[in-house]
Amino acid sequence: MTEYVWSGVGLTVPDGWEPVTLERDALLLGDGVRPLCELKWRRVEGAFSFDKHLKRLAREYRDADVRSVAEDEPPAAWAAALERLGRSGLRSRSFIWRTGEHRGIGAALHNPATGLAVLVQFFVVDEEDGQAAEVLETFRDHTGGKTVPFAMFGLRGCVPAGFSLETFSFKPGHYSVQYWRPRKPGKATRQPAGKGAGTRLTFERFAPASVLLKGQTLDGWAAGNLSDPPPKGMPVTSADPGFHWSGVTGSSWLRRLLRRENHARGTVWTSPTANSILAVTATGTVPLADADYTPIVESYELV
């Protein structure tokens, strides 16, 4: 089984199920031949309506026949999975859909404690209803904790609460996942993500390390290749597991007065067993304390 955790939402699926489409608030899994499972989610303020959510789904898939079903109508395994999720605080409403030769079963999920609303649907044939229920039962809402994990394409890490997924890229040889936390998380702001006062947290993976580092040192390579490399003139020191830097750039009395100094810190190291370079960087006008930064670096790994 493989666990995927993305933007606060987690699911454990059979080996062979892989991401086909990945967005900040959506995930489509397939087996290389056909789609198998789709999730879409968002945070909802105030009251939540299952009927409105399902109507929105029906409008999105106009060629499909989407129908809400009673609690005793889905397969027993599916109902049991929802019952177990209900004991964790999730409310649910099941639905079925048909379009042409395809059919599926799904559920709208809502966590009143966090405001998370999710539509999860499976593309199934008769003998796979049990598998859909087995996967559904593994659903987890990670948005309410002090830290939020992520696990995607062999990368695993954890970020403090308040950081939200900003951008990501999974290209051959270079994976990058970037988060943003404004100075005052949870407060309404006119600034888009990544702008204004805050902290940008970036996880990167480069491979193959044996080729990339041929003829140069790790710290020298990092200076020219990381998304947020060590600022010029900032000391880079050797530290387990690799190299580390931390300091202030572009400082002046006015920037200090306005709390707009630029802070930068980062760690870069190699994973010999995976022949990869891993890096975590934190930059912005709000410094990331050691108590937050160290666990972030320790959590980042290849699986």
N, C-alpha and C positions, 0 to 999 in steps of 0.2 A: 504494500500500500504506500502511496505517496501523499504527503501533506502539502497543500498550497495555502498560504496565508497572504492576503493582499489587501492593503488599505483597510485593515481592521476586520476582515472577513476571512474565516478559515474553513477548509473542507479537506477531508481525507478520501482519496479515490484509489481505485485499482491501478496497479502499475500498467502503463500503456496509455492511460488517459493523460493527455498533455494540453497545455494552453494553445488554443487556435487564435483567439482574439483576446487582447489584454488592454483594458482601459483603466482609468483611475477609479471608476466605480462600476466596473463590469468585467466579467470573465466568462469566456466560452471555452469548454473543454471538448476534445474529440480524440479519436483513436487513429487519425491519419486517413480514415476512409469516410467517416461521417461525424456530425456533431453528436455529443452525448449529454452534455449538461451545460446550462447557461445560468449565470447569476447576474443580477443587477441590484444595486442598493444605493441608498441615500439616507441622510439624517432628516427626520421629520420633527418639526417643532409643533407642540400642542397635540391636539386630537388626531388620531389616525383612523382612516376609513378603508377597510378591506374592499368594499364595493368600488370605491373610486380607483383604487390601485388595479383591480381586475379590469375595470372599464378602460383604463389607460392601456393595459396590456392588449385588450381586444382591438383598440384603435391602432396600436402599433403593428399588429399582425392582422390586417383586415381580411386576408385570404383564409385565415384560420377560424375555426369554430371553437371559441373559448367559453367554457361553462364552469361556474362554481358548483361544487358538489357538497352534499351533506356529509357530516362526520362519519356516518356509518356506511358510506358508499365506496370509498377507496379500498384497495386490498388491505387485508389485516396487517401485513408487515408495515405498510405505509402509515396506517393509523397508529400503530404501536410506536413508530419512530417519532411521529408528531407528539404523541403523548409524553414520550421521554424528553423531547425538547421543551415541552410545556412545563415540565418540572424544573427546568432551568430558568424559567421566567419568560419564555417566548410564546407569544400568541400566534395563532396560525389559521389559515383558511386554504383548503385544497381546491384545485381546479384541474380540469382536463382540457385538452385541445386536440383538434384533428385538422389536417390540411392535406388533401390528396391522399397519397398512400401512407403518410406519416401521422403519428399520433404521439402524445406525450402526457405526462402527469407532472403537476407542479404544486407549489405552495407559496402563498404570500406570508411572510414572517414579520413580526414586529416585536421589538423589545422595548417595553414602556420605560425601562430603567435607563436606557441610553438614547432612545429615539431612533434607533436603526430600523429601517424598513427594507426588506429584501424580497425580491421575486426570484425563486429558484425553480427551474423546470428541467425535466429530463426527456430526452428523445428516446422512446422505449418501444420494444416489441414485447409480446405477451410474456415470454419467459424471463424478461429482464426487470419486471416490476419489483422483484425481491431485491435486486442489486441497487435499484434506484432508492429504495427505502433504506438500505444499508448505508449508502453514501449520505443520504439526507440526515441520518441520525448523527453524523459526524460534524454537522455544521456548528460553528462557534462564532460568537460575537466577541471580538477582542477590543472593542472601542471604549469599554468602560474601565479599563485597568490603569494602573500607574505607568505601565509601559505597554507598547503595542508592537507585537512581533511581525516579521514578514518572512516568507519562505517562497522563493520563486526561482526556477531554472537553476537549482543547485546552490543558490545563495540563501543564507539565513542570518537574520539579525534582529535587533530590537531597538526601538526608539522611545524616548520618554513621551508621556501623554502631552498633547498640545501641538506636537508636530503632525503635519498633514502631508500626504504624498503630493509632490509638485510635478516632477517630470521623471521619466524613466526611459531607458533604451537597452535593448538586449541584442546587440550585434555580434557576429562572430569575432571573437578575440577581445571584445570590450563590452562589459555589462556595467550599467550605471543606474542607480536608484537614488533620487534626490527628494529630500523633505524640507519643509519650511515651517518655522514657528515664529509668529509675530511677537513683538515685545509683550503684548498683553493677549495671550491666547484666550479665545472665547469671547472677546469683545468685538463688536461690529467695527469694521474699518472700510474705508473707501479704497484702500490700497489693494491691488491684486496680489496673489500669492507670489512671494519672492521679491516684493518691492517694499520699500520703507524700512522701518526699524525692525530687526528680527535676526534670526539665525538660520542659515542654510546648512543642512547636514547632508553630506554626499557619501554614498558607498560605491566603490568601484572595484572591478575585477578585470585584470588583463591577462591574456595568455597567448602563446606559451612563453613563460618567463625565461626559459633557456635561450630563446631566440631574441626576445626583446632586450635582455640584459647583456647580450654578447658584446664584449668590448667596453662596457661602461658599468659604473657603480649604481646601486639601487637609488641612492639619494640624488645622484646626477641625472638619472633617468626620470625620476619623479619631478624634478624641476621643469622638465620640458614636456611632460605628458599628462599630468593629472589635470582634471577640470579646475581644481583650485590648488595649484602648486604652492610650495613654500614661497612667501613673498621675498623678493630680492633683498638681501642684507639680513634676513632673519636667520639666526643660527639653527642648523639642523643637527640634532644630537642622536647618537646611537642609543637605542633603548629597546629592551625586550618588548615586542618580538622583532623590531626592525629599526626604523628611524622615526623621530618625532620632532615637531616644532610647535611653538606656541608664543604668541606675542601680539603687539599692537602695531598697526601700520597707519600711516597718514595721520599721525596725531598732531594736535595743536591745542592751544588753550581754548579756542572757540569750540572745537570739536568736543573737547572734554566737558566744557560748560553745557553744550547741547546734548551730551551723551550720544555723540555720533562718531566716536572713534571706531575704526575698523579693526576687528579682532580676527585672528586667524590661528587655527591649530589643526594639526593633522598627524596621522600615523600611517606609515606604509611599510609593508613587510611581504615576504615571499612565503608561499606554501609549497615546499619542495615535493610533497607527495602528489599534489595536484598540478605542479608545474605552472603556478599562477602567481600573480602579484595582486595583493589586496590593499585597499587604502580606505581610510575614513577621514574626512575633513569636515571641519565646522568653521564657517566664516560668517561675518556680519557685524552689525553694530551692537549686538547683545552677546556677551561672552558666554560660553558654555562652561560651567563649573566642572572641576575635576570629578566631583561626586556623580555628575551626569555623564561626562565624557568617557571615563574609564570603563564603566559597564557596557557602554555602547561598543567600544572597540573589542572588549572581551566577548561580546555576544556575536560578533560578525565572523562567519565561517563558511566554508564550502561543505556541502553534504552530498 
